[in-house]
Amino acid sequence: MPGTDDKLLGEIAARTYRDDPRFARALRAGRPCPPREYRRTRAWLLLALALVALGTGITLAHGLLIVTGMVLAGMAGELCDPQRGARRQRVSPPRF
């Protein structure tokens, strides 16, 4: 059943393109980039900003900067979570 296999591969390709178009285009060109789950450039930049804010807040003894650094560090940690997308799809509890 070669037709069934081609259809299945076409569906997989379409789903991959819909989920991560940049990855699908790079894969088609023969130069695959890491999938979206493994691209964490923004998380590292946010973490660096958080550490600067936290360090400055500690140096100046300024509570608002310390709290800002801690909040930004928490946001960066959330961005590094590989299961972030799975938790967005909340499933409601079953009704009895």
DSSP file with accessible surface (Angstrom, degrees, kcal/mol):
  #  RESIDUE AA STRUCTURE BP1 BP2  ACC     N-H-->O    O-->H-N    N-H-->O    O-->H-N    TCO  KAPPA ALPHA  PHI   PSI    X-CA   Y-CA   Z-CA
    1    1 A M     >        0   0  178      0, 0.0     4,-1.4     0, 0.0     3,-0.3   0.000 360.0 360.0 360.0  69.7    0.0    0.0    0.0
    2    2 A P  H  >  +     0   0  101      0, 0.0     4,-2.1     0, 0.0     5,-0.2   0.837 360.0  60.7 -65.3 -30.8    2.4    2.7   -1.2
    3    3 A G  H  > S+     0   0   52      1,-0.2     4,-2.1     2,-0.2     5,-0.2   0.891 102.5  51.3 -63.5 -38.2   -0.4    5.3   -1.5
    4    4 A T  H  > S+     0   0   77     -3,-0.3     4,-2.4     2,-0.2    -1,-0.2   0.911 109.3  50.2 -66.6 -41.2   -1.2    5.0    2.2
    5    5 A D  H  X S+     0   0   97     -4,-1.4     4,-2.7     1,-0.2     5,-0.2   0.910 110.3  49.8 -64.2 -41.7    2.4    5.5    3.2
    6    6 A D  H  X S+     0   0  111     -4,-2.1     4,-2.3     2,-0.2    -1,-0.2   0.902 111.1  49.5 -63.9 -40.1    2.7    8.6    1.0
    7    7 A K  H  X S+     0   0  142     -4,-2.1     4,-2.2     2,-0.2    -2,-0.2   0.924 111.6  48.8 -64.5 -42.7   -0.5   10.0    2.5
    8    8 A L  H  X S+     0   0   97     -4,-2.4     4,-2.2     1,-0.2    -2,-0.2   0.920 111.7  48.6 -63.7 -44.3    0.7    9.4    6.1
    9    9 A L  H  X S+     0   0  109     -4,-2.7     4,-2.5     1,-0.2    -1,-0.2   0.879 109.8  53.1 -64.4 -36.6    4.1   11.1    5.3
   10   10 A G  H  X S+     0   0   42     -4,-2.3     4,-2.4    -5,-0.2    -1,-0.2   0.903 108.9  49.0 -63.9 -40.4    2.3   14.0    3.8
   11   11 A E  H  X S+     0   0   90     -4,-2.2     4,-2.4     2,-0.2    -2,-0.2   0.904 111.2  49.7 -66.0 -40.2    0.2   14.4    6.9
   12   12 A I  H  X S+     0   0   79     -4,-2.2     4,-2.6     2,-0.2    -2,-0.2   0.925 111.7  48.9 -64.2 -42.8    3.3   14.3    9.1
   13   13 A A  H  X S+     0   0   55     -4,-2.5     4,-2.4     2,-0.2    -2,-0.2   0.916 111.7  48.8 -63.5 -42.3    5.0   16.9    7.0
   14   14 A A  H  X S+     0   0   56     -4,-2.4     4,-2.3     2,-0.2    -2,-0.2   0.916 112.3  48.2 -64.8 -40.7    2.0   19.2    7.1
   15   15 A R  H  X S+     0   0  118     -4,-2.4     4,-2.5     2,-0.2    -2,-0.2   0.914 111.4  50.5 -66.9 -39.8    1.7   18.9   10.9
   16   16 A T  H  X S+     0   0   44     -4,-2.6     4,-2.6     1,-0.2     8,-0.3   0.923 111.4  48.1 -63.4 -42.7    5.4   19.5   11.3
   17   17 A Y  H  < S+     0   0  100     -4,-2.4    -1,-0.2     1,-0.2    -2,-0.2   0.899 112.6  48.8 -65.5 -37.8    5.2   22.6    9.1
   18   18 A R  H  < S+     0   0  168     -4,-2.3    -2,-0.2    -5,-0.2    -1,-0.2   0.912 115.4  43.7 -68.7 -38.8    2.1   23.9   11.0
   19   19 A D  H  < S+     0   0   92     -4,-2.5    -2,-0.2     1,-0.2    -1,-0.2   0.897 137.1   3.8 -74.1 -42.6    3.8   23.3   14.4
   20   20 A D     X  +     0   0   12     -4,-2.6     4,-2.2    -5,-0.2    -1,-0.2  -0.661  62.9 178.7-147.6  85.1    7.2   24.8   13.6
   21   21 A P  H  > S+     0   0   41      0, 0.0     4,-2.6     0, 0.0     5,-0.2   0.865  83.0  55.9 -61.4 -35.4    7.5   26.3   10.1
   22   22 A R  H  > S+     0   0  130      1,-0.2     4,-2.2     2,-0.2     5,-0.2   0.929 109.7  45.9 -63.5 -43.6   11.2   27.4   10.6
   23   23 A F  H  > S+     0   0   44     -3,-0.2     4,-2.5     2,-0.2    10,-0.2   0.921 112.9  50.5 -64.0 -42.8   12.2   23.8   11.4
   24   24 A A  H  X S+     0   0   10     -4,-2.2     4,-2.3    -8,-0.3    -2,-0.2   0.913 111.0  48.0 -65.2 -41.4   10.3   22.4    8.5
   25   25 A R  H  X S+     0   0  129     -4,-2.6     4,-1.8     2,-0.2    -1,-0.2   0.919 113.7  47.3 -64.9 -42.8   11.8   24.8    6.0
   26   26 A A  H  X>S+     0   0   15     -4,-2.2     5,-2.3    -5,-0.2     4,-0.6   0.888 111.5  51.1 -66.4 -36.8   15.3   24.1    7.3
   27   27 A L  H ><5S+     0   0   90     -4,-2.5     3,-0.9     1,-0.2    -2,-0.2   0.916 109.2  50.5 -66.4 -40.1   14.7   20.4    7.2
   28   28 A R  H 3<5S+     0   0  182     -4,-2.3    -1,-0.2     1,-0.2    -2,-0.2   0.867 109.3  51.5 -65.3 -34.1   13.5   20.6    3.6
   29   29 A A  H 3<5S-     0   0   58     -4,-1.8    -1,-0.2    -5,-0.2    -2,-0.2   0.579 118.1-112.7 -79.4  -9.8   16.6   22.6    2.7
   30   30 A G  T <<5S+     0   0   58     -3,-0.9    -3,-0.2    -4,-0.6    -2,-0.1   0.573  94.4  96.7  90.9   7.3   18.9   19.9    4.2
   31   31 A R      < -     0   0  182     -5,-2.3    -4,-0.1    -6,-0.2    -3,-0.1  -0.624  61.5-163.3-125.7  73.6   20.1   22.1    7.1
   32   32 A P        -     0   0   81      0, 0.0    -9,-0.1     0, 0.0    -8,-0.1  -0.324   1.5-155.8 -66.1 133.3   17.9   21.3   10.0
   33   33 A C        -     0   0   24    -10,-0.2     3,-0.1   -11,-0.2    -6,-0.1  -0.642  37.5 -80.5 -96.4 164.4   17.9   23.7   12.9
   34   34 A P        -     0   0   71      0, 0.0    -1,-0.1     0, 0.0     5,-0.1  -0.359  55.6-100.8 -63.2 146.0   17.0   22.7   16.4
   35   35 A P    >   -     0   0   37      0, 0.0     3,-2.1     0, 0.0     4,-0.5  -0.154  38.5 -97.3 -61.9 164.1   13.2   22.5   17.1
   36   36 A R  G >  S+     0   0  120      1,-0.3     3,-1.3     2,-0.2   -16,-0.0   0.826 120.9  64.6 -54.3 -35.0   11.5   25.3   18.9
   37   37 A E  G 3  S+     0   0  103      1,-0.3    -1,-0.3     3,-0.0    47,-0.1   0.760 106.0  44.4 -63.0 -23.4   11.7   23.5   22.2
   38   38 A Y  G <  S+     0   0  149     -3,-2.1     2,-0.8    44,-0.0    -1,-0.3   0.397  87.8  96.0-104.4   1.0   15.5   23.6   22.1
   39   39 A R    <   +     0   0   66     -3,-1.3     3,-0.1    -4,-0.5     4,-0.1  -0.825  40.2 157.4 -92.2 109.7   15.9   27.3   21.0
   40   40 A R     >  +     0   0   65     -2,-0.8     4,-2.1     1,-0.1     5,-0.2  -0.034  24.8 122.5-125.3  32.1   16.4   29.2   24.2
   41   41 A T  H  > S+     0   0  103      1,-0.2     4,-2.3     2,-0.2     5,-0.2   0.937  79.6  48.8 -61.9 -45.2   18.2   32.4   23.2
   42   42 A R  H  > S+     0   0  200      1,-0.2     4,-2.5     2,-0.2    -1,-0.2   0.882 109.2  53.7 -63.2 -36.2   15.5   34.6   24.6
   43   43 A A  H  > S+     0   0    2      1,-0.2     4,-2.4     2,-0.2    -1,-0.2   0.917 109.5  47.5 -65.6 -41.1   15.6   32.7   27.9
   44   44 A W  H  X S+     0   0  166     -4,-2.1     4,-2.3     2,-0.2    -2,-0.2   0.898 112.7  49.0 -67.7 -39.8   19.4   33.2   28.2
   45   45 A L  H  X S+     0   0  117     -4,-2.3     4,-2.3     2,-0.2    -2,-0.2   0.915 112.3  48.2 -65.0 -41.5   19.1   36.9   27.4
   46   46 A L  H  X S+     0   0   32     -4,-2.5     4,-2.5     2,-0.2    -2,-0.2   0.896 110.7  51.6 -65.7 -38.1   16.3   37.3   30.0
   47   47 A L  H  X S+     0   0   53     -4,-2.4     4,-2.5     2,-0.2    -2,-0.2   0.912 109.2  50.0 -65.3 -40.5   18.4   35.4   32.6
   48   48 A A  H  X S+     0   0   52     -4,-2.3     4,-2.2     2,-0.2    -2,-0.2   0.931 111.7  48.3 -63.1 -42.7   21.4   37.7   32.0
   49   49 A L  H  X S+     0   0   96     -4,-2.3     4,-2.7     1,-0.2    -2,-0.2   0.903 110.6  52.2 -62.9 -39.4   19.1   40.7   32.4
   50   50 A A  H  X S+     0   0    1     -4,-2.5     4,-2.9     1,-0.2    -2,-0.2   0.914 109.1  48.8 -63.8 -42.4   17.7   39.2   35.6
   51   51 A L  H  X S+     0   0  103     -4,-2.5     4,-2.8     2,-0.2     5,-0.2   0.885 111.3  49.9 -67.4 -36.2   21.2   38.7   37.0
   52   52 A V  H  X S+     0   0   93     -4,-2.2     4,-2.7     2,-0.2     5,-0.2   0.942 113.5  45.8 -65.0 -45.7   22.2   42.2   36.2
   53   53 A A  H  X S+     0   0   13     -4,-2.7     4,-2.5     2,-0.2    16,-0.2   0.920 115.0  47.6 -63.7 -41.7   19.0   43.6   37.8
   54   54 A L  H  X S+     0   0   47     -4,-2.9     4,-2.4     2,-0.2     5,-0.2   0.935 113.4  47.1 -65.8 -45.8   19.5   41.4   40.8
   55   55 A G  H  X S+     0   0   33     -4,-2.8     4,-2.6     2,-0.2    -2,-0.2   0.915 113.8  47.9 -62.4 -42.3   23.2   42.3   41.2
   56   56 A T  H  X S+     0   0   60     -4,-2.7     4,-2.7    -5,-0.2    -2,-0.2   0.914 111.3  51.2 -65.3 -40.8   22.5   46.0   40.9
   57   57 A G  H  X>S+     0   0    0     -4,-2.5     5,-2.3     8,-0.2     4,-0.7   0.893 112.1  45.9 -64.4 -38.6   19.6   45.8   43.4
   58   58 A I  H  <5S+     0   0  108     -4,-2.4     3,-0.4     3,-0.2    -1,-0.2   0.920 113.7  49.3 -69.3 -42.5   21.8   44.0   45.9
   59   59 A T  H  <5S+     0   0  118     -4,-2.6    -2,-0.2     1,-0.2    -1,-0.2   0.917 119.4  36.8 -62.8 -43.7   24.7   46.5   45.3
   60   60 A L  H  <5S-     0   0  117     -4,-2.7    -1,-0.2    -5,-0.2    -2,-0.2   0.488 105.2-126.5 -87.8  -3.3   22.4   49.6   45.7
   61   61 A A  T  <5 +     0   0   88     -4,-0.7     2,-0.6    -3,-0.4    -3,-0.2   0.932  56.3 153.1  54.8  48.2   20.3   48.0   48.4
   62   62 A H     >< -     0   0   93     -5,-2.3     4,-1.7    -6,-0.2     3,-0.3  -0.929  35.3-160.0-113.2 110.5   17.2   48.7   46.4
   63   63 A G  H  > S+     0   0   49     -2,-0.6     4,-2.5     1,-0.2     5,-0.2   0.838  87.8  57.1 -60.9 -37.5   14.4   46.3   47.1
   64   64 A L  H  > S+     0   0  121      1,-0.2     4,-2.4     2,-0.2    -1,-0.2   0.905 107.8  47.7 -65.3 -38.6   12.4   47.0   43.9
   65   65 A L  H  > S+     0   0   53     -3,-0.3     4,-2.5     2,-0.2    -8,-0.2   0.875 110.7  52.3 -68.6 -35.8   15.4   46.0   41.7
   66   66 A I  H  X S+     0   0   49     -4,-1.7     4,-2.2    -9,-0.2    -2,-0.2   0.947 112.1  44.9 -63.8 -46.2   16.0   42.9   43.8
   67   67 A V  H  X S+     0   0   81     -4,-2.5     4,-2.6     1,-0.2     5,-0.2   0.913 112.0  52.8 -65.0 -40.5   12.4   41.8   43.3
   68   68 A T  H  X S+     0   0   58     -4,-2.4     4,-2.7    -5,-0.2     5,-0.2   0.925 109.4  49.4 -60.6 -43.9   12.5   42.7   39.6
   69   69 A G  H  X S+     0   0    0     -4,-2.5     4,-2.1   -16,-0.2    -1,-0.2   0.899 111.7  48.8 -62.2 -39.8   15.6   40.5   39.2
   70   70 A M  H  X S+     0   0  115     -4,-2.2     4,-2.0     2,-0.2    -2,-0.2   0.911 112.1  48.1 -68.4 -39.4   13.9   37.6   41.0
   71   71 A V  H  X S+     0   0   85     -4,-2.6     4,-2.2     2,-0.2    -2,-0.2   0.929 112.4  48.8 -66.3 -43.6   10.8   37.9   38.9
   72   72 A L  H  X S+     0   0   30     -4,-2.7     4,-2.4     1,-0.2    -1,-0.2   0.882 109.1  53.2 -64.1 -36.6   12.8   38.1   35.6
   73   73 A A  H  X S+     0   0   35     -4,-2.1     4,-2.2    -5,-0.2    -1,-0.2   0.901 108.4  50.5 -64.7 -38.1   14.8   35.0   36.7
   74   74 A G  H  X S+     0   0   47     -4,-2.0     4,-2.0     2,-0.2    -2,-0.2   0.905 109.6  50.2 -64.7 -39.5   11.5   33.1   37.3
   75   75 A M  H  X S+     0   0   97     -4,-2.2     4,-1.9     2,-0.2    -2,-0.2   0.908 109.9  50.5 -64.7 -40.7   10.3   34.1   33.8
   76   76 A A  H  X S+     0   0    2     -4,-2.4     4,-1.2     1,-0.2    -2,-0.2   0.900 108.9  52.1 -64.6 -38.9   13.6   32.9   32.3
   77   77 A G  H  < S+     0   0   46     -4,-2.2     4,-0.4     1,-0.2     3,-0.2   0.892 108.0  51.6 -63.0 -38.0   13.2   29.6   34.2
   78   78 A E  H >< S+     0   0   91     -4,-2.0     3,-1.0     1,-0.2    -1,-0.2   0.887 107.0  53.3 -66.0 -37.1    9.7   29.2   32.8
   79   79 A L  H 3< S+     0   0   58     -4,-1.9    -1,-0.2     1,-0.2    -2,-0.2   0.768 103.7  57.5 -69.2 -24.4   11.0   29.8   29.2
   80   80 A C  T 3< S+     0   0   46     -4,-1.2    -1,-0.2    -3,-0.2    -2,-0.2   0.569  79.6 109.7 -81.5  -7.6   13.6   27.0   29.7
   81   81 A D    X   -     0   0   47     -3,-1.0     3,-1.3    -4,-0.4     4,-0.2  -0.547  56.7-158.4 -73.9 118.6   11.0   24.5   30.5
   82   82 A P  T 3  S+     0   0   64      0, 0.0     3,-0.4     0, 0.0     4,-0.2   0.753  91.3  54.4 -70.5 -20.8   10.7   22.0   27.5
   83   83 A Q  T 3> S+     0   0  120      1,-0.2     4,-1.5     2,-0.1     3,-0.2   0.189  73.4 112.9 -95.5  17.5    7.2   20.9   28.5
   84   84 A R  H <> S+     0   0   66     -3,-1.3     4,-0.7     1,-0.2     3,-0.2   0.902  76.0  49.0 -58.4 -42.7    5.9   24.5   28.5
   85   85 A G  H >> S+     0   0   37     -3,-0.4     4,-0.7     1,-0.2     3,-0.5   0.857 106.5  56.0 -68.2 -33.3    3.6   24.0   25.5
   86   86 A A  H 34 S+     0   0   59      1,-0.2     3,-0.5    -3,-0.2    -1,-0.2   0.848 104.2  53.5 -69.6 -31.8    2.1   20.8   26.9
   87   87 A R  H 3< S+     0   0  107     -4,-1.5    -1,-0.2     1,-0.2    -2,-0.2   0.685  95.9  68.4 -77.7 -16.9    1.0   22.6   30.1
   88   88 A R  H << S+     0   0  170     -4,-0.7     2,-1.6    -3,-0.5    -1,-0.2   0.836  85.0  74.2 -68.2 -32.1   -0.9   25.3   28.1
   89   89 A Q  S  < S-     0   0  159     -4,-0.7     2,-0.3    -3,-0.5    -1,-0.2  -0.626  77.4-165.1 -85.7  87.1   -3.5   22.8   27.0
   90   90 A R        -     0   0  214     -2,-1.6     2,-0.5     1,-0.0    -3,-0.1  -0.529   8.5-147.3 -76.6 137.1   -5.4   22.4   30.2
   91   91 A V        -     0   0  135     -2,-0.3    -1,-0.0     3,-0.0    -2,-0.0  -0.905  17.4-128.6-105.2 125.5   -7.8   19.5   30.4
   92   92 A S        -     0   0   93     -2,-0.5     3,-0.1     1,-0.1     0, 0.0  -0.430  32.3 -99.9 -72.1 147.7  -10.9   20.1   32.4
   93   93 A P        -     0   0  103      0, 0.0    -1,-0.1     0, 0.0     2,-0.0  -0.306  46.9 -93.6 -65.2 151.0  -11.6   17.5   35.1
   94   94 A P        -     0   0  101      0, 0.0     2,-0.5     0, 0.0    -3,-0.0  -0.354  36.6-132.1 -67.4 144.9  -14.2   14.9   34.2
   95   95 A R              0   0  231     -3,-0.1    -3,-0.0    -2,-0.0     0, 0.0  -0.838 360.0 360.0 -99.2 135.7  -17.8   15.7   35.2
   96   96 A F              0   0  240     -2,-0.5     0, 0.0     0, 0.0     0, 0.0  -0.683 360.0 360.0-105.2 360.0  -19.8   13.0   37.0
